[in-house]
Amino acid sequence: MTAQRRRAAAILSAATFAAVVLVVTALAGGYRINLTPSEPLGLWRIVPLDRPAAVDDLVFICPPATAEMREARARGYLRSGSCPGGIAPLIKTVIAVAGQHVEIGASVDVDGREVSSSSLAQRDGKGRPLAPFPSGVVPSGYVFLHSAFPGSYDSRYFGPVPASGVLGLAQEVFTYAP
């Protein structure tokens, strides 16, 4: 091997090592990259939450490893990631907590108040039918999630999720809203 090739190999090795260290450090520090249109694209941070999730909190949450979530992953609604079931954490707004009544019709009402940008789609982008979650009271230990993005897959379709899946508040670091 020539000196030039050894030098190039050393530089490539150092760059690879630095990239791995950067990624591991970012993940350990709670940084995530959002590549979905439900919230602005870019770099986000998971901020620890020292209280129960509340209405209007924008959170990172691991969805439960259920048959519904596996089906959503198979349909391409959810990305692969580090949550149970191999799904990436979601960034969603909490719109209802335990004890609140959620009514799902043409749009979503919480305790009789309509949630803006909450109309339901009958079909996904590939023409497959979407079934809304039945209306009801959010059970103890659960939260109801929403995103204003029209194509968002959220609690309108999969229902309340365990609040124990909340990883923390979602904080924008460097984002772009197309």
Secondary structure, 3 states (H helix, E strand, C coil): CCHHHHHHHHHHHHHHHHHHHHHHHHHHCCEEEECCCCCCEEEEEEECCCCCCCCCCEEEECCCCCHHHHHHHHHCCCCECCCHHHECCEEEEEEEECCCEEEECCCEEECCEECCCCCCCCECCCCCECCCCCCEECCCCEEEEECCCCCCCCHHHHCCEEHHHEEEEEEEEEEECC
